Amino acid sequence: MEHPHGGLDGGLGTGASALLLVLRLVLLLTGAVVAGIGLLRPQLTALPRRVVVVAAVSAAVSAALALVSVAVADVHWLGAVGHVLLAAAVPALLRWPTPARWAAVALGLLLVVETTAGRSGVDFALDTAYVAASVAWFGFAALTLLVPPSQHRPGGPRPGPLALTLGGVLVVAGAVRLVGSGLAFDRRVVGSPAGLVLLAAVVLPLVVTALAAFLRAGPKAYRYGTLGVAAGFLAWTAIAAVPVPPALPVPGVPVLADTAVADRLVPVLITPHRPGANLVHFPATAGVDLKVSADGGPEVAAVPRPGAEGTWAEVELPEGRSDVTVSRGGSSDTVAVDTGTERVDTRATGDDGPECASAALGGLVTGRKDVLTSCPADGLSTQDDEALRKLVGFLAARGAAGVALKSDPSPRGVRAAEVVQEAASGLGLRVDPDQGTDNALVVVGGWATAATALSTAGTQQSEAAVYPYGLYVAPWLLNTPLVSSVTTVAVPLRFDPRETQPVTYAIEVGNAFGGESPTLAGFHAWLGDRRGDVDGEPRVFAAAQVNVMAMGPGEPHAPGMPMNEELPGQWVAKATIVPVSGVLLD
């Protein structure tokens, strides 16, 4: 019988999920008692009525809960039927020791499967050891506490030494699971439900084992220790239903977390995760009216930023551990942070902060936990230098007389402007800030600068015939807010956004962060050492707000021409991106 894995209904925060957890625990515990009695039946020379009653009542409870679980939990009916039949078979076969033992063995194996909840390898072996030792303990507890010594078969296992052995198996299995979980040596072991459950699965059997060694007597050990083993067994079987706690925050590594605010799951990204000014980012799907406070400080409203998606709040984080509180109305949730003590001067806030956060998100999505030491606007890459030079050559070949250049004071923006000016001067093109009637607009600043430049250009084009050679942006400006702000914009790229890797990244970042759109900075961070896979020769791509094409019934559409507004993996929502040039020449 398969039980939910990794949390019931999103964790233990609701009454329904708590009831499901109780159902699961009682079902498995009563099943283990039944299996234990059947397993140890051959050790009896007679069958006292009290043993039969305990087995029958436990079997009835376990079978009933198995049937209930089909209706209220994610349990396959076939597994539930198997559980019911085996639980009923053990008390029915108690008159015949050998058949009862085999039925108990089968039930015990089923309990292992139910407890593992889909785990394999070392975890499966640990589950098998813990469940088997618990079942054997319950069996010897029934043998010792319910049956007079005169009805024990001579030559059987000695209860005292067996208690030490079974307790030791439980302690070792629990300790290995605890250490393997990664929670054993940090504060999450006592600060999270998962850590407390694992700790109970180790500590309770340890107490029972120490008690058995101290008492030096079988009956007393089982009398006082059975409750401890039962509680440890309940803790062990609860592991699969308790959500895994998030990893501890590391100073300088941006934090990606989920918060529950006003009955909604709201993703949150915190960069650069250092003492001082930090950006807290929410996706557009999180809605409005979110507020952020740090370590009990004043609330800061999350608001849009030019050229960036979603909303942003800039807050001051103290050194070391603290909490960032996200709230909407009367609902709030917290994110644990640990900024350390080192203050690092980066461009992770200010106008270039959103792009830097996007780069951090790309790395986090692919599983890397890199310390944020630099941002994309810190310098112009060799690849982008070449792409801008070739873009100017493309404009000259098209007949443009000049370039209206828009930049910003960031190191990348300053160098990019110099590159465009050098290339234009070499080809005899004017470089000026005016729109002109024979110019092309080239934007090489950051997102905020580009947002203003493109918005202004769109307004100007609606009023007069300006920029007849088009609007062009640097590669790092390919994102939904910027491209969607004008009808058509062109960008020199070294990859095709419709290919497998860019589409895969776009889907992954959207899934991980509330539908967030892809960016070049995030894509490069997502690629990491694989960036060379997409660094081809630059071509000019046009992004236009056209995504519906009339086609005949059943007629296949061309690559890059989506037939609906929301296609997974699109780099710019509700837009089409296609190449409009061949490989750019020097």
Summary of the structure (lengths in Angstrom):
residues: 586
radius of gyration: 32.8
end to end distance: 65.9
largest distance: 110.1
contacts: 2047
relative contact order: 0.07
helix: 51%
strand: 15%
